[in-house]
Amino acid sequence: MSYALQTDSLVKTYGLGSKRIRAVDGLSLNVPEGSIYGLLGRNSSGKTTTIRMAMGLAQPTSGSIRVFGLNPSRDPERVRVLEQVGYVPEDKMLAGLTPRKLLELNRSFYPGTWSDDLARKVVRRLELPLDTSFMKLSLGNKTKSALAAAIAQRSRLLILDEPTTGLDPIALDELLRLLVEDCTAEGRTIFLSTHQLAEIEQIADHIGIMDRGRILLEGPLDDIRASFRRIIVTGAALPATHPGILSTKRLAHATQYVLQQEPERFTQELTSNGATVLESCPLSLNEIFIELCRTAEEEDEDEGAAA
Ligand SMILES: Nc1ncnc2c1ncn2[C@@H]1O[C@H](COP(=O)(O)OP(=O)(O)OP(=O)(O)O)[C@@H](O)[C@H]1O
């Protein structure tokens, strides 16, 4: 498999001495070429810092980051990375430009890949006003401008940092359709960070969940979905130390387990132990995210208390 973006033991620290923080803390990510990859994480988990390193805007402290095998923090490789990447930053401020001027600028930067037809299509579908000065644009329209300029560039890799900021539900729906229709049609890769879990679940085929600079879980979304399950049982149950259990909750007359691995095997073991399964259902991406982040936090608290 070839990868659009890969990191290995990537670390980025900011500050000095006691104020030093590890924004990215040994991150290893694999973004397959041709995928729609959703990078998820709580506030301050290190998503933007990772993206900025992919764009060569921040230097890694240690470890490696490669975009199509190239090092974005080293010249002249950085230039070859930037030629192949469309980027929508978290901060969509481009003072002084109207959306039309921004599109014209990007068109001149990327004459080899730019598509006027696609630019027109994105502008129409997102209902972007072309001639309003950037200072007067609403938050959502600033986001749409940056998206139109990046999508029409038709780059091999599209990196979108929080691309849904300020978008209304109709614009968000249109954006998701545009990304699937136009960006994946030619095997392009989309790597996006977002807090919109329900929406990303509709279009992503790969997911990475970050927490405090580390990766908690990464892989094809279908595999991730299949490995998690909520099971409610009564009667004899296994002890909560079973390795597949992520969380256990005592209900009035039953026990609820959330499982991360081998849910079928676990269910069989429960029933052969005399338990009755009342409910067995998959988790949404939102539920998986919350379970994983809570468990990671609890484990860190336990380690902190033991130290
Ligand atoms: N230039 C900087 N100088 C110092 N600290 C920084 C800098 N950039 C980011 N940080 C810190 O690094 C950590 C990770 O920030 P980052 O913006 O990468 O998180 P994020 O996952 O994108 O968050 P959000 O979802 O809130 O946008 C935070 O604690 C942030 O305060």
The ligand as an ORCA input file, in Angstrom:
! r2SCAN-3c Opt
* xyz 0 1
  N       2.690     27.957     18.490
  C       2.395     27.389     19.660
  N       3.053     27.724     20.779
  C       2.784     27.139     21.956
  N       1.844     26.174     22.115
  C       1.147     25.803     21.032
  C       1.390     26.379     19.749
  N       0.544     25.776     18.849
  C      -0.184     24.883     19.557
  N       0.174     24.896     20.857
  C      -0.362     24.032     21.910
  O      -0.255     22.692     21.457
  C      -1.382     21.923     21.896
  C      -2.039     21.266     20.687
  O      -2.649     22.309     19.923
  P      -3.346     22.017     18.525
  O      -3.795     23.339     17.985
  O      -2.439     21.212     17.682
  O      -4.593     21.123     18.963
  P      -5.910     20.726     18.138
  O      -6.105     19.259     18.347
  O      -5.832     21.203     16.736
  O      -7.025     21.522     18.946
  P      -8.481     22.092     18.495
  O      -9.355     20.903     18.238
  O      -8.909     22.853     19.721
  O      -8.272     22.965     17.302
  C      -2.277     22.875     22.672
  O      -1.999     22.740     24.034
  C      -1.846     24.251     22.170
  O      -2.048     25.241     23.147
*
